[in-house]
Amino acid sequence: MSLAEHVSQRAEKKESSMTQQTQVTTTAETAAGFAAGLDPREVAEAVLTRIAEREPVLNAFYLHDPDQVRADAAASAARWAAGTQRSKYDGVPVTVKENIPRAGHPVPSGTALANPQIAQSNAPVTDRLLEAGMVILGSTTMPDWGMLSSGVSSLHGISRNAWDPALTTGGSSAGAGAAAAAGYGPLHVGTDIGGSIRLPGTWAGLATLKPSAGLVPLHAPYLGRAAGPMTRTVADAAALMSVIARPDARDYSTRPYPQMDWTKILASPRGLRVGLQLDAGPGAAVDPEVAAAIQSAAEMFSAAGATVVPVAPFLTQEVLTGIDAFWRTRSWADYQALDEEARGSLLPYIARWCTGGKDYDGAATIQNYQRFGQLQQMTREATEGFDLVLSPVAPMAAFGAEDPMPSNDPDMPMTHISFTLPYNMSGQPAATINCGFTSDGRTIGLQVAGRVGADDDVLAACAWYESVRGDAAPDWSRVP
């Protein structure tokens, strides 16, 4: 008997139009199966089989121990049998990005440097997952220091797109994007400091969320960085947020947000004031097919009663260049401390990019750092009059898997993040949901941003769009 049949029979749910594959990999279906007697070990074995089939091509994992997965699934099964399950999601498979520490495991941050740091304790996210009884499948890959928007790494090689291995999965949450699209279980946690959750979202057809600043605790927090869900469906993303969006004293930036409702779906966008930004200002021009897909999605919001208003560009080249320069300087500090052999182990692209940081003295570095605050103010002022802002996630569809960046120019590396970066600096939630395809079948993501602390409203809007988008929905049966 298949897992889908177990879920159907034991949960005695109503008939659904979902495919068997979706039933098996959806969090709600899996949880319902567990409540009805489905054994977490069966789910784990099904996911392990999927991983074994696809992982030789996709290269999504840095750390993956099938025996440990089986042991953790067995422990979950024992808890369910004893009635001591830790949550309704006890036994649900999940992955975490390589830079989310798990006690006792190395954290090399995508680099081939010798003697990577060994995590002495779990990250807050890791603790929340384990407290819920979830089965961690492993740690997913990232590029060197998380500073590339691809799956190219000096340590891991190349992580590839589940739809088409010739294409990038995006980055820096590269392995998470590949794993989510490939169906390595329903839930995957990435991190994002300029688009690293959302870029794989658009290039792999996923539902993702970069949460509001301080909503999902980090240790240690860093300006603009967030951890959040990368999933096939909005409901899965919301389910994961219900677990990981809980305060933790280790994150001094945690904010006292009001309780959020992760289960709601927007009945209609009628009455909402929605911004539409098709030009971010600096950076690469938006591909016409991408622009057309975003425009079409905005028209659906308008037809359903939302007031859709154009948003003019607000990011400037001066600010974007200054932020890039600060990140270069920060990375140069790490790079210049390495010996020649260690420097040679990094990707040439990263080495050249870091080296640009040596050109900035202390005064210039302080000036560049001030660009973060300027962008925060720019973004808040440009978007404060809207309930939601719609835009592309990236100006282009997925590029080649072997390329470290869309531009492949270390001197102009940030030309593709002009739509995503502002919301890292402003602390606003920003989600992605697939809204179409290019003529050659590559996925196109819609970015949906909202007000700080309104993450549940953002996901509710995405869930509404997900329910009405028609042919813009990914057909997951097409993923090999």
GUVOBA-748305 format. One line per 8 residues: their letters; for each residue z, x, y of C-alpha. Coordinates in Angstrom, 2 decimals. Example, Ala and Ser with C-alpha at 12.3 -4.5 7.8 and 13.67 -1.06 7.14 Angstrom:
% residues 2
as = 7.80:12.30:-4.50 ~ 7.14:13.67:-1.06
This chain:
% residues 480
mslaehvs = 0.00:0.00:0.00 ~ -0.93:1.37:3.44 ~ 1.53:1.83:6.29 ~ -0.21:-0.91:8.22 ~ 0.32:-3.29:5.29 ~ 4.01:-2.30:5.14 ~ 4.36:-3.08:8.83 ~ 2.49:-6.37:8.50
qraekkes = 4.36:-7.62:5.44 ~ 7.87:-6.46:6.22 ~ 7.92:-7.29:9.92 ~ 6.18:-10.62:9.20 ~ 4.45:-10.38:12.52 ~ 1.72:-12.65:13.78 ~ -1.85:-11.70:13.06 ~ -3.22:-9.22:15.54
smtqqtqv = -6.65:-8.02:16.54 ~ -5.43:-4.42:16.57 ~ -7.02:-2.02:14.14 ~ -5.08:-0.59:11.24 ~ -5.06:2.80:12.92 ~ -3.53:1.34:16.09 ~ -0.90:-0.52:14.05 ~ 0.19:2.68:12.39
tttaetaa = 0.35:4.74:15.57 ~ 1.84:2.26:18.04 ~ 5.53:2.63:18.81 ~ 6.34:-1.08:18.80 ~ 4.59:-1.63:15.46 ~ 6.32:1.35:13.90 ~ 9.73:0.24:15.18 ~ 9.13:-3.27:13.89
gfaagldp = 8.23:-1.81:10.52 ~ 11.45:0.20:10.37 ~ 13.50:-2.90:11.22 ~ 11.75:-4.71:8.35 ~ 12.34:-1.96:5.82 ~ 9.53:0.51:6.30 ~ 10.65:4.02:5.33 ~ 10.37:6.66:8.09
revaeavl = 9.33:9.14:5.40 ~ 6.13:7.16:4.82 ~ 5.30:7.25:8.51 ~ 6.01:10.98:8.65 ~ 3.75:11.65:5.66 ~ 0.91:9.64:7.21 ~ 1.18:11.60:10.45 ~ 1.44:14.92:8.62
triaerep = -1.74:14.06:6.74 ~ -3.50:13.34:10.02 ~ -2.27:16.62:11.50 ~ -3.42:18.58:8.46 ~ -6.87:17.03:8.76 ~ -7.43:17.70:12.46 ~ -5.23:20.63:13.42 ~ -7.55:23.38:12.14
vlnafylh = -10.07:22.20:14.73 ~ -7.90:20.95:17.59 ~ -5.17:23.63:17.66 ~ -2.70:21.31:19.38 ~ 0.54:22.80:18.02 ~ 2.42:25.96:18.86 ~ 5.34:25.17:16.53 ~ 4.95:22.73:13.65
dpdqvrad = 7.11:22.79:10.50 ~ 6.12:20.02:8.04 ~ 9.20:20.65:5.89 ~ 11.50:20.16:8.88 ~ 9.60:16.99:9.81 ~ 10.15:15.67:6.28 ~ 13.85:16.54:6.43 ~ 14.28:14.79:9.77
aaasaarw = 12.40:11.73:8.51 ~ 14.63:11.64:5.44 ~ 17.71:11.76:7.67 ~ 16.30:8.85:9.66 ~ 15.64:6.90:6.46 ~ 19.25:7.45:5.42 ~ 20.51:6.15:8.76 ~ 18.37:3.01:8.47
aagtqrsk = 19.60:2.45:4.92 ~ 23.21:2.77:6.05 ~ 22.71:0.63:9.15 ~ 23.59:3.54:11.42 ~ 20.21:4.04:13.06 ~ 20.56:5.63:16.49 ~ 18.09:3.30:18.21 ~ 15.22:0.99:17.38
ydgvpvtv = 12.99:4.07:17.67 ~ 14.92:6.06:15.07 ~ 12.27:7.80:12.96 ~ 9.36:7.39:15.39 ~ 7.32:10.63:15.56 ~ 7.08:12.48:18.88 ~ 5.92:15.86:20.17 ~ 7.16:17.94:23.10
keniprag = 5.29:20.48:25.17 ~ 5.97:24.15:24.47 ~ 7.86:24.65:27.75 ~ 10.37:21.90:26.94 ~ 13.09:23.94:25.20 ~ 14.35:23.22:21.71 ~ 17.42:25.23:20.78 ~ 16.65:28.26:18.63
hpvpsgta = 12.90:28.20:19.25 ~ 10.83:30.61:21.39 ~ 9.46:29.45:24.74 ~ 6.48:31.75:25.43 ~ 4.84:29.43:28.01 ~ 1.40:29.97:26.55 ~ 1.35:33.75:26.91 ~ 0.93:36.45:24.26
lanpqiaq = 3.71:38.53:25.85 ~ 6.03:40.14:23.31 ~ 9.61:38.97:22.83 ~ 9.44:35.48:24.36 ~ 12.66:33.88:25.49 ~ 14.56:32.01:22.77 ~ 15.96:28.69:23.95 ~ 19.75:28.69:23.74
snapvtdr = 19.99:24.93:24.14 ~ 17.85:21.83:24.19 ~ 16.20:20.50:27.30 ~ 17.51:17.13:28.50 ~ 14.30:15.51:27.23 ~ 14.81:17.04:23.79 ~ 18.39:15.77:23.67 ~ 17.35:12.23:24.63
lleagmvi = 14.73:12.15:21.86 ~ 17.19:13.37:19.25 ~ 19.88:10.98:20.45 ~ 17.39:8.16:19.80 ~ 16.79:9.50:16.28 ~ 13.16:10.35:16.87 ~ 11.39:12.83:14.59 ~ 10.08:15.78:16.60
lgsttmpd = 6.81:16.89:14.99 ~ 6.72:20.17:16.89 ~ 5.92:21.85:20.19 ~ 2.44:21.48:21.64 ~ 0.38:24.23:23.25 ~ -0.13:25.17:26.88 ~ -2.20:27.83:28.70 ~ -0.74:31.00:30.18
wgmlssgv = 2.25:30.15:32.39 ~ 0.93:26.61:32.65 ~ -1.40:27.65:35.45 ~ -4.71:26.50:33.95 ~ -6.15:22.99:33.65 ~ -7.47:23.67:30.16 ~ -6.35:24.58:26.67 ~ -7.24:28.27:26.96
sslhgisr = -4.30:30.54:26.10 ~ -3.80:34.24:25.38 ~ -1.30:33.24:22.67 ~ -2.82:30.14:21.09 ~ -6.54:30.59:21.59 ~ -8.25:27.33:22.54 ~ -6.90:23.80:22.15 ~ -9.73:21.29:21.94
nawdpalt = -10.50:17.69:22.83 ~ -10.03:15.21:19.98 ~ -13.07:13.19:21.10 ~ -15.35:16.23:21.10 ~ -14.04:19.71:20.24 ~ -16.70:21.28:22.45 ~ -14.83:19.85:25.46 ~ -11.54:20.77:27.07
tggssaga = -8.50:18.66:26.41 ~ -7.29:19.52:29.91 ~ -4.06:21.21:30.83 ~ -1.62:22.46:31.20 ~ -0.26:19.86:28.73 ~ -3.21:20.78:26.55 ~ -1.84:20.37:23.06 ~ -0.11:17.12:23.99
gaaaaagy = -3.40:15.69:25.21 ~ -5.20:16.69:22.02 ~ -2.37:15.39:19.83 ~ -2.16:12.04:21.60 ~ -5.89:11.40:21.42 ~ -6.07:12.54:17.79 ~ -3.30:10.17:16.68 ~ -0.58:12.68:15.81
gplhvgtd = 1.91:9.86:16.09 ~ 2.31:7.60:19.13 ~ 4.44:9.60:21.57 ~ 3.96:12.93:23.33 ~ 5.86:14.52:26.21 ~ 4.06:16.73:28.71 ~ 4.98:18.31:32.04 ~ 3.16:18.16:35.36
iggsirlp = 3.37:20.24:38.53 ~ -0.08:19.57:39.96 ~ -1.76:17.30:37.43 ~ -0.85:18.77:34.03 ~ -0.01:15.41:32.43 ~ -2.71:13.42:34.22 ~ -5.66:15.79:33.79 ~ -5.51:15.61:29.99
gtwaglat = -5.04:11.89:30.59 ~ -8.43:11.52:32.25 ~ -10.22:13.97:29.95 ~ -8.84:12.44:26.75 ~ -8.76:8.74:27.70 ~ -4.96:8.47:27.66 ~ -2.27:6.39:29.31 ~ 0.08:8.82:31.04
lkpsaglv = 2.74:8.89:33.72 ~ 3.99:11.61:36.04 ~ 7.32:10.00:36.91 ~ 9.12:9.86:40.22 ~ 10.92:13.06:41.17 ~ 14.26:13.34:39.40 ~ 13.76:10.32:37.14 ~ 13.31:12.34:33.94
plhapylg = 15.83:15.20:34.01 ~ 14.69:18.81:33.69 ~ 16.62:22.03:33.18 ~ 15.96:23.75:35.40 ~ 14.16:21.54:37.92 ~ 11.41:22.96:40.10 ~ 9.68:21.55:43.17 ~ 6.98:19.09:42.09
raagpmtr = 7.52:19.44:38.35 ~ 8.01:16.37:36.18 ~ 8.10:15.54:32.47 ~ 6.52:12.35:31.24 ~ 4.66:10.44:28.53 ~ 1.17:11.05:27.21 ~ 0.07:8.24:24.90 ~ -2.84:6.04:23.86
tvadaaal = -1.36:2.84:25.31 ~ 0.68:1.85:28.35 ~ 3.27:0.19:26.11 ~ 3.82:3.49:24.31 ~ 4.26:5.31:27.61 ~ 6.81:2.69:28.70 ~ 8.67:2.96:25.40 ~ 8.98:6.72:25.80
msviarpd = 10.19:6.35:29.39 ~ 12.95:4.02:28.20 ~ 14.29:6.94:26.15 ~ 13.80:9.98:28.39 ~ 14.43:8.49:31.86 ~ 18.20:8.86:31.72 ~ 20.39:10.99:34.01 ~ 21.59:14.42:32.96
ardystrp = 24.07:16.56:34.87 ~ 22.02:19.69:34.23 ~ 19.36:18.47:36.67 ~ 20.77:18.68:40.19 ~ 17.71:16.82:41.51 ~ 18.40:13.67:39.48 ~ 18.46:10.61:41.70 ~ 20.41:7.34:41.29
ypqmdwtk = 17.39:5.12:40.73 ~ 17.95:1.42:40.06 ~ 17.56:0.19:36.50 ~ 13.87:-0.14:35.63 ~ 12.24:-2.72:33.39 ~ 9.93:-0.82:31.05 ~ 8.78:-3.96:29.26 ~ 7.19:-5.89:32.09
ilasprgl = 3.47:-6.45:32.51 ~ 2.06:-7.47:35.87 ~ 0.84:-11.07:35.56 ~ -1.67:-10.49:38.32 ~ -2.13:-8.07:41.21 ~ -2.53:-11.06:43.54 ~ -0.78:-10.37:46.82 ~ -0.52:-6.62:46.33
rvglqlda = -1.81:-4.26:48.98 ~ -3.79:-1.60:47.13 ~ -5.24:1.57:48.59 ~ -8.48:3.03:47.27 ~ -9.13:6.73:47.77 ~ -12.51:8.05:46.67 ~ -12.49:11.20:48.83 ~ -9.51:13.56:48.68
gpgaavdp = -10.81:15.85:51.42 ~ -10.86:19.48:50.21 ~ -11.98:20.43:46.75 ~ -14.86:19.47:44.51 ~ -17.00:16.47:45.35 ~ -16.42:13.42:43.16 ~ -19.08:13.01:40.50 ~ -21.05:9.77:41.10
evaaaiqs = -20.25:8.45:37.62 ~ -16.54:9.03:38.20 ~ -16.68:7.34:41.60 ~ -18.53:4.35:40.15 ~ -15.90:3.86:37.43 ~ -13.04:4.00:39.95 ~ -14.86:1.60:42.27 ~ -15.39:-0.81:39.40
aaemfsaa = -11.69:-0.75:38.52 ~ -10.75:-1.37:42.16 ~ -13.10:-4.35:42.23 ~ -11.20:-5.84:39.29 ~ -7.97:-5.57:41.28 ~ -9.68:-7.18:44.25 ~ -11.20:-9.99:42.19 ~ -7.72:-10.76:40.82
gatvvpva = -6.31:-11.24:44.31 ~ -5.22:-7.81:45.51 ~ -6.08:-6.66:49.01 ~ -7.94:-3.38:48.50 ~ -8.12:-1.07:51.52 ~ -9.84:2.34:51.75 ~ -7.54:5.36:52.11 ~ -8.94:8.21:54.18
pfltqevl = -8.50:11.84:53.07 ~ -5.16:13.30:54.14 ~ -4.90:16.60:52.25 ~ -6.26:19.55:54.22 ~ -7.83:22.77:53.00 ~ -5.15:24.73:54.87 ~ -2.39:23.03:52.90 ~ -4.17:23.31:49.55
tgidafwr = -4.90:27.00:50.11 ~ -1.31:27.66:51.18 ~ 0.14:26.05:48.05 ~ -2.24:28.05:45.86 ~ -1.22:31.20:47.71 ~ 2.48:30.52:47.16 ~ 1.95:29.93:43.44 ~ -0.04:33.18:43.24
trswadyq = 2.79:35.07:44.93 ~ 5.38:33.55:42.61 ~ 3.29:34.51:39.58 ~ 2.55:37.99:40.99 ~ 6.29:38.64:40.99 ~ 6.29:38.07:37.23 ~ 2.99:39.85:36.63 ~ 3.80:43.05:38.54
aldeearg = 7.03:43.44:36.58 ~ 5.06:43.80:33.33 ~ 3.90:47.12:31.92 ~ 0.19:47.81:31.49 ~ 0.11:46.75:27.86 ~ 1.79:43.44:28.64 ~ -0.52:42.78:31.58 ~ -3.46:43.38:29.30
sllpyiar = -2.27:40.66:26.93 ~ -2.71:37.94:29.55 ~ -5.97:36.10:30.14 ~ -8.24:38.00:32.58 ~ -8.53:34.84:34.69 ~ -4.74:34.65:35.07 ~ -4.47:38.38:35.78 ~ -7.00:38.18:38.58
wctggkdy = -5.43:35.03:40.00 ~ -1.93:36.54:39.98 ~ -3.14:39.74:41.62 ~ -4.16:37.74:44.67 ~ -0.47:37.10:45.29 ~ 0.21:40.70:46.30 ~ -1.65:40.20:49.57 ~ 1.05:37.99:51.12
dgaatiqn = 4.07:39.46:52.88 ~ 7.40:37.69:53.31 ~ 6.43:35.84:56.48 ~ 3.18:34.59:54.94 ~ 5.01:33.50:51.80 ~ 7.49:31.43:53.81 ~ 4.61:29.88:55.73 ~ 2.82:29.06:52.49
yqrfgqlq = 5.99:27.54:51.05 ~ 6.18:25.21:54.05 ~ 2.88:23.67:52.94 ~ 4.76:21.84:50.17 ~ 6.81:19.94:52.73 ~ 3.75:19.26:54.85 ~ 1.95:17.75:51.88 ~ 4.97:15.62:51.03
qmtreate = 4.95:14.19:54.54 ~ 1.17:13.73:54.58 ~ 1.21:11.84:51.30 ~ 4.12:9.58:52.17 ~ 2.62:8.69:55.55 ~ -0.83:7.98:54.10 ~ 0.44:5.77:51.29 ~ 3.57:4.08:52.61
gfdlvlsp = 1.69:0.88:53.50 ~ 0.51:0.26:49.94 ~ 2.06:-1.08:46.78 ~ -0.40:0.99:44.76 ~ -3.05:3.61:45.46 ~ -6.06:3.90:43.15 ~ -8.16:7.06:42.90 ~ -9.88:9.34:40.44
vapmaafg = -7.58:11.65:38.52 ~ -10.10:14.47:38.78 ~ -13.47:14.68:40.53 ~ -15.27:15.42:37.27 ~ -15.28:14.52:33.59 ~ -14.23:16.98:30.87 ~ -15.83:20.43:30.94 ~ -16.34:23.02:28.20
aedpmpsn = -13.37:23.92:25.99 ~ -13.85:27.67:26.49 ~ -13.65:27.45:30.29 ~ -10.21:28.10:31.81 ~ -10.88:25.93:34.87 ~ -13.60:23.55:36.06 ~ -14.70:26.03:38.75 ~ -14.13:29.19:36.67
dpdmpmth = -13.46:31.01:39.95 ~ -9.96:32.55:40.21 ~ -10.43:32.77:43.97 ~ -11.00:28.98:44.23 ~ -8.88:27.61:41.39 ~ -7.48:24.37:42.80 ~ -10.66:22.49:43.69 ~ -10.02:19.78:41.07
isftlpyn = -6.40:18.80:41.83 ~ -6.75:17.30:45.30 ~ -6.10:13.77:43.96 ~ -3.16:14.70:41.72 ~ -1.22:17.40:43.59 ~ -0.10:15.20:46.53 ~ 2.04:12.99:44.30 ~ 3.86:15.96:42.80
msgqpaat = 4.93:17.01:46.27 ~ 5.78:13.49:47.50 ~ 7.73:12.68:44.34 ~ 5.83:9.43:43.84 ~ 4.98:8.13:40.37 ~ 1.33:8.47:39.36 ~ -0.15:7.17:36.12 ~ -3.53:7.37:34.41
incgftsd = -5.43:4.76:32.47 ~ -8.97:5.07:31.15 ~ -11.44:3.11:33.28 ~ -14.85:4.07:31.95 ~ -17.15:6.65:30.49 ~ -19.92:8.91:31.67 ~ -23.44:8.33:30.39 ~ -22.81:10.96:27.69
grtiglqv = -19.54:9.33:26.57 ~ -16.85:11.42:28.28 ~ -13.73:9.54:29.35 ~ -12.89:8.76:32.99 ~ -9.32:8.13:34.12 ~ -8.07:5.93:36.95 ~ -5.01:7.27:38.77 ~ -2.51:4.58:39.82
agrvgadd = 0.18:5.82:42.22 ~ 3.10:3.86:43.62 ~ 6.27:4.11:45.62 ~ 9.09:6.47:44.69 ~ 11.33:4.76:42.15 ~ 8.75:2.09:41.29 ~ 7.60:3.71:38.06 ~ 7.99:0.49:36.10
dvlaacaw = 5.81:-1.32:38.64 ~ 3.14:1.36:38.28 ~ 3.13:1.02:34.51 ~ 3.13:-2.78:34.80 ~ 0.00:-2.57:36.94 ~ -1.59:-0.22:34.42 ~ -0.71:-2.65:31.63 ~ -2.42:-5.47:33.55
yesvrgda = -5.54:-3.36:34.04 ~ -5.42:-2.27:30.40 ~ -5.51:-5.95:29.38 ~ -8.59:-6.78:31.47 ~ -10.68:-3.60:31.45 ~ -12.99:-4.64:28.64 ~ -15.57:-1.99:27.74 ~ -13.64:0.63:29.71
apdwsrvp = -11.06:0.74:26.90 ~ -11.29:3.75:24.58 ~ -12.44:2.96:21.06 ~ -10.00:5.13:19.13 ~ -11.92:4.57:15.91 ~ -14.55:6.90:17.40 ~ -12.14:9.83:17.36 ~ -12.97:11.85:14.21
